[in-house]
Each structure stands twice: as C-alpha cells, then as structure tokens.
Amino acid sequence: MDITLVVLAAGIGSRYGAGVKQLETVGPDGEIIMDYAIHDAIEAGFNKVIFIISRKIEQDFYEVIGRRMEKRFRAFGVKWAYAIQEVTDMPEGRTKPWGTGQAVLSCKGLLNEPFAVINADDYYGRSAFRKAYDFLADWKPSAPEKYGMIGYVLKNTLSDSGGVTRGICTVDEDGVLVGVDETRNIVRTDAGAAAKTETGLRPLEMDSLVSMNFWMLPPSFIDRLEERFPRFLEEMSDPVKDEYLLPVIVDGLLRDGLASVSVLPTEDNWFGITYKEDKKVVVDAFRELYARGVYRNPLYSDME
C-alpha cells in the first residue's frame, strides 16, 4: 500500500511580498524548507509525494525543486505527481483560489490511498513524520473515517514578525479531537499570546494544542471535500475573501458525526516563513539543527 505525502505549495503569501516564500533558500546548500519535509517523509517511510502547485509558479517550482527532487525520488523508489490548483470561475474581485480544501480536492484521481497533508513552507520536525507514517500505515478500509492530526503547542508556533492563523483545538481525555476553532491574527503579548479582534485582544492559553495543517486522512476524504464544496460556495458570506479550509472542513465533519480525529501531540518547535522577517529566524534554526546533528550536510547523506 502506498502512503502518500500531499504538499500544499500553491499559495503565494500576500503578506510575504514579491517573492515566492515556498522557494526561499534556508539551508547550507541552498535547501528550501520543503527539502527537509521531503527528506523527513522519505526517512519515515512515505513512498509517494503529490505537489499541489498553481499555474503561476509552475515553471519556477519545477526548476527549483521538481527537477532536483525527481532525481531523489528515483533513487529511493518514491512515486510522485503534480496537481494544479486552478483559479477558475472566480467572482469579481477575487484573485486567489478557494483555499486548502479546494487544493486537496485537486488531487482527485491521483489519490486512492491514505495520505498526509502538509504546508510547503512549514518545518514540522522529524518525529512528526514518523508519527504520521505509523498512523497511516495502520489504516484499514474497515475504518474509513479514522482521521489523524499532528498537534503542536501554540507557544512553539508563533511568529515574532506579525499575526498568524492557527486552528485552536479542543481535545478530550482520550486524545480525540472535539473541535477546531480557526483563529486569525494570533500575536505574542507580554502575557503570552492573544488573538486580535475588532474589540481588542482575546487572550489564549500558550499551551493550547493547535493545528498546523498536518493531517492524516483516508482516501474517502476526497469524496467528502467534493460533496461539501458546493455547500461552501452557496453559504459563504464574502465571495472575495472566504476560503474552503481544511480545519473548518474537518470541524464540520466532526460536528456531523462523520469523522473521528486522533490528535498526536508533539513538543517539536514549528517554524516557517510567513513574513520576510521570518527568513533569518528560519536560517538560524536550521543552522542549529545541523549543529545538533539532526541533519547532516549534504542532506540525505544519513540515508545513503
């Protein structure tokens, strides 16, 4: 059975500026964050990768990572594919796709096996991929609605450069997800963390578990996405800004009793490039990981 990693690489962050943040180099030999995710996934046992990209970055993506990674995939016997998240039939004033749910839906026809979903510009830590692989390898068709999520501690996921969006999770005593509150504009404060709202700052617990869009999902999830997308289009309140987001979709399935999500917590520090100012922090973080022996230079030399 294939165990697939789906990489969300279609978005070009509007807060980031002119560059394509997914293609920023952060490692000693010009590695990008995605290189480390692919390395960690292959090491954990994933044997198929699907990159979700947009037409806008298709050529740059292939030149910077596709061509190079295909060589790695052949060496390790990993299958790969590209899915294009199209920007079509947009209402007036909208210029971006419909969000991460629509992105994963673009994999329809490419996925018939359990899979994990990650953001291309996030560093998740090596242990997260091992936990994700073990969870997916244990999947059985007799339990089609068994989902999983890697849960990060909020304090380990904040940016010093501005507000971030996180899915604040409620988890029961058995480690099962009760609900996800997609929370925008979370910032550091003197007291810890808070969400900026129209009426001020709403304090948040720094030890809250949050979703960083690292999901473990069955193949039937694609059908759920397809079933619910028309409802999203009918019920959205702002056609220019609303997005079909994975945490919101999963939360809806939970509320409708159509899914059970096991939360696999990790103490690993998440980091990523949301703002231009984040790049130096990320480069320094990778430098420390090499110094601690988490990675070797050249990358993959620990697997050859």
matplotlib code that plots the C-alpha trace (Angstrom):
import matplotlib.pyplot as plt

x = [0.0, 1.2, 1.5, 1.3, 2.5, 0.5, 2.4, 0.4, 2.6, 0.1, -0.2, 1.9, 1.6, 0.2, 1.9, 5.3, 5.8, 7.0, 8.9, 7.6, 8.0, 7.9, 11.1, 13.2, 16.6, 17.3, 19.9, 23.7, 23.5, 20.5, 17.9, 14.3, 12.0, 10.3, 13.5, 13.5, 9.9, 10.6, 13.7, 11.9, 8.9, 11.0, 13.0, 9.8, 8.6, 6.4, 6.7, 4.6, 4.6, 2.0, 2.9, -0.1, 1.0, -0.5, 0.0, 1.6, 4.6, 4.6, 7.8, 9.7, 8.6, 9.8, 13.2, 13.9, 12.6, 10.8, 13.7, 16.0, 13.6, 12.6, 16.2, 15.9, 12.6, 14.1, 17.0, 14.7, 11.9, 9.3, 6.4, 5.4, 2.8, 1.8, -1.7, -2.7, -5.0, -6.8, -8.1, -11.3, -14.8, -13.8, -16.3, -15.5, -12.7, -11.3, -7.8, -6.8, -8.1, -10.6, -8.2, -6.6, -9.7, -10.0, -6.3, -6.5, -9.6, -7.4, -5.8, -8.9, -7.9, -4.3, -5.2, -6.6, -4.6, -4.3, -2.3, -0.8, -1.2, 1.4, 2.1, 5.2, 6.6, 6.4, 9.0, 7.3, 10.1, 11.3, 9.3, 6.0, 6.6, 7.3, 4.1, 2.1, 3.5, 2.8, -0.7, -1.4, 0.3, -2.2, -5.2, -7.8, -10.6, -12.9, -12.4, -12.7, -13.4, -10.4, -8.5, -5.4, -3.7, -0.3, -0.9, 1.6, 1.8, 0.7, 3.8, 6.0, 4.3, 4.2, 6.0, 7.8, 7.0, 3.3, -0.1, -0.6, -3.6, -3.9, -6.6, -7.1, -8.0, -10.3, -9.2, -10.9, -9.1, -8.6, -6.7, -9.6, -10.4, -13.6, -13.4, -11.1, -11.5, -9.7, -8.3, -6.7, -4.3, -2.7, 0.2, 2.7, 1.9, 3.6, 1.2, 1.8, -0.5, -3.8, -6.0, -6.5, -10.2, -12.3, -12.9, -9.3, -7.1, -8.6, -6.1, -5.1, -3.6, 0.1, -0.1, -3.1, -2.8, -3.1, -3.4, -0.6, -2.3, -0.5, -3.4, -3.6, -6.6, -8.2, -8.8, -12.6, -11.8, -11.5, -15.2, -16.1, -14.4, -16.2, -19.6, -19.2, -17.6, -20.9, -22.4, -19.4, -19.9, -23.6, -23.2, -20.1, -20.5, -17.7, -17.0, -13.8, -12.2, -13.8, -11.8, -12.6, -10.1, -9.1, -9.6, -13.0, -14.0, -12.7, -14.5, -17.8, -17.3, -16.8, -19.9, -21.9, -20.6, -18.8, -15.2, -13.1, -9.7, -6.9, -4.5, -0.9, 0.8, 4.4, 6.7, 8.8, 9.1, 7.3, 8.8, 8.1, 8.3, 5.1, 6.8, 10.1, 11.5, 11.0, 13.7, 16.7, 15.0, 14.4, 18.0, 19.4, 17.1, 18.3, 21.9, 21.2, 19.6, 22.8, 25.0, 22.9, 23.3, 19.6, 20.7, 23.9, 25.4, 24.8, 21.2, 20.3, 23.9, 22.3, 20.1, 22.6]
y = [0.0, 3.5, 6.0, 9.5, 12.9, 15.8, 19.1, 22.3, 24.6, 26.5, 29.6, 32.7, 34.6, 38.1, 39.2, 37.9, 40.4, 39.9, 36.6, 33.0, 32.0, 28.3, 28.7, 30.7, 29.0, 28.4, 25.5, 25.4, 24.1, 26.2, 23.9, 25.2, 24.2, 21.7, 19.8, 18.9, 17.8, 15.5, 14.1, 13.5, 11.9, 9.5, 8.6, 7.8, 5.5, 7.6, 6.3, 8.7, 12.6, 14.8, 18.5, 20.9, 23.9, 26.8, 27.7, 31.0, 29.2, 26.0, 26.7, 28.2, 25.3, 22.7, 24.4, 25.0, 21.7, 19.4, 18.6, 18.1, 16.1, 13.7, 12.5, 11.8, 10.1, 7.7, 6.9, 6.0, 4.4, 7.1, 7.9, 11.4, 13.6, 17.2, 18.6, 22.0, 24.2, 26.1, 29.7, 29.5, 30.8, 33.4, 36.1, 39.7, 41.0, 37.6, 36.7, 33.6, 30.0, 28.8, 27.6, 24.4, 22.3, 23.1, 22.4, 18.9, 18.3, 19.0, 15.6, 13.8, 10.9, 10.9, 9.5, 6.1, 5.5, 7.1, 10.3, 13.1, 16.8, 19.5, 23.1, 23.5, 26.5, 24.9, 23.0, 20.3, 18.3, 14.7, 13.0, 14.3, 12.4, 9.2, 9.5, 10.4, 7.4, 4.9, 6.2, 5.9, 2.5, 1.2, 2.5, -0.1, 0.2, -1.1, 2.2, 4.7, 7.8, 7.5, 10.7, 12.0, 15.3, 16.3, 18.7, 21.5, 23.6, 27.1, 28.7, 26.7, 28.1, 31.9, 34.4, 37.5, 39.3, 39.6, 37.8, 34.2, 31.9, 28.7, 26.1, 26.1, 22.5, 21.1, 17.5, 15.1, 12.9, 10.1, 12.4, 12.6, 16.0, 17.6, 20.7, 23.2, 27.0, 28.6, 31.7, 34.6, 37.3, 35.5, 37.6, 37.4, 39.6, 40.4, 37.8, 35.2, 35.1, 36.7, 36.9, 40.4, 41.1, 44.1, 44.8, 44.2, 41.3, 37.9, 36.0, 32.5, 29.7, 29.3, 25.5, 25.0, 22.4, 23.8, 22.5, 23.4, 21.8, 18.4, 16.0, 12.2, 11.4, 8.4, 8.3, 8.9, 12.4, 13.5, 12.5, 14.5, 17.5, 17.2, 16.7, 19.8, 22.3, 23.3, 24.0, 26.2, 28.2, 28.7, 29.6, 31.8, 35.3, 37.0, 35.7, 37.7, 36.5, 33.3, 30.1, 26.4, 25.5, 22.0, 22.7, 24.1, 21.2, 18.7, 20.5, 20.3, 16.5, 16.2, 18.1, 16.0, 12.7, 11.7, 11.6, 10.8, 12.5, 11.3, 14.1, 13.1, 15.8, 16.9, 19.1, 19.9, 23.6, 24.5, 27.3, 28.7, 31.8, 33.8, 37.2, 38.3, 39.0, 35.3, 34.1, 34.9, 33.1, 30.1, 30.1, 30.3, 27.5, 25.2, 26.1, 25.0, 21.7, 20.9, 21.7, 19.4, 16.6, 16.4, 16.8, 16.1, 18.0, 17.1, 16.4, 12.7, 11.6, 10.0, 7.8, 6.6]
z = [0.0, -0.9, 1.9, 0.3, 1.3, -0.2, -0.2, -0.3, -2.4, -4.5, -2.3, -2.7, 0.7, 0.2, 3.5, 2.3, -0.5, -4.1, -3.6, -3.6, 0.0, -0.7, -2.8, -0.4, 0.4, 4.1, 4.2, 3.8, 0.2, -0.9, 0.6, 0.9, 3.8, 1.6, 1.1, 4.8, 4.8, 1.8, 3.5, 6.7, 5.0, 2.9, 6.0, 7.9, 5.1, 2.8, -0.8, -2.8, -3.0, -4.6, -5.0, -5.3, -7.2, -9.1, -12.7, -11.6, -10.0, -12.1, -14.0, -11.1, -8.9, -11.4, -11.9, -8.2, -6.7, -9.1, -11.4, -8.4, -6.3, -9.1, -9.1, -5.3, -5.8, -8.4, -6.1, -3.2, -5.2, -4.4, -6.8, -7.5, -9.2, -9.6, -9.0, -10.3, -8.1, -10.7, -10.4, -12.5, -12.2, -9.6, -8.6, -9.4, -7.2, -6.2, -7.4, -5.4, -5.2, -2.7, 0.0, 1.2, 0.9, -2.8, -3.1, -1.8, -3.9, -6.9, -6.1, -7.1, -9.4, -8.1, -4.6, -3.7, -0.5, 3.0, 2.9, 5.0, 4.1, 5.0, 4.1, 1.8, 3.8, 7.3, 9.2, 11.3, 12.9, 12.1, 14.7, 13.3, 10.0, 11.9, 13.9, 10.8, 8.8, 11.7, 11.9, 8.2, 7.9, 10.5, 8.5, 7.4, 4.9, 7.6, 9.4, 6.6, 8.7, 11.0, 10.7, 12.5, 13.2, 14.5, 17.4, 18.1, 21.3, 20.5, 22.1, 19.8, 16.6, 17.0, 14.8, 16.1, 12.9, 13.0, 13.4, 12.4, 11.9, 13.9, 14.4, 18.2, 19.2, 21.8, 22.7, 25.0, 27.6, 25.1, 22.7, 20.3, 18.6, 19.8, 17.6, 15.8, 16.2, 13.2, 14.8, 12.9, 13.9, 16.8, 18.2, 21.1, 24.1, 27.4, 29.0, 26.3, 23.2, 22.1, 19.1, 17.7, 17.2, 16.3, 20.0, 21.3, 22.3, 23.3, 25.5, 24.5, 26.5, 25.4, 26.0, 23.8, 21.1, 17.6, 14.1, 11.7, 8.7, 9.3, 8.7, 8.2, 6.1, 4.4, 0.6, 1.2, 2.4, -1.2, -1.6, 1.5, 0.1, -3.2, -1.5, 0.7, -1.7, -3.4, 0.1, 0.9, -2.3, -1.5, 2.1, 2.1, 3.4, 1.5, -2.0, -2.3, 0.9, 2.2, 1.9, 2.0, 4.8, 6.0, 9.7, 9.1, 6.9, 9.5, 12.2, 10.2, 9.7, 13.5, 14.3, 11.8, 13.4, 10.1, 11.3, 14.4, 14.6, 16.8, 17.9, 18.1, 20.1, 19.6, 21.5, 18.4, 17.5, 14.4, 12.2, 8.8, 6.6, 6.9, 6.7, 5.0, 8.5, 9.4, 7.0, 9.2, 12.1, 10.0, 8.6, 12.2, 13.3, 10.6, 11.4, 15.0, 13.8, 11.8, 14.8, 17.0, 14.4, 13.5, 9.8, 8.0, 5.1, 2.4, 3.1, 2.6, 3.4, 6.6, 4.4, 1.8]

ax = plt.figure().add_subplot(projection="3d")
ax.plot(x, y, z, "-o")
ax.set_aspect("equal")
plt.show()
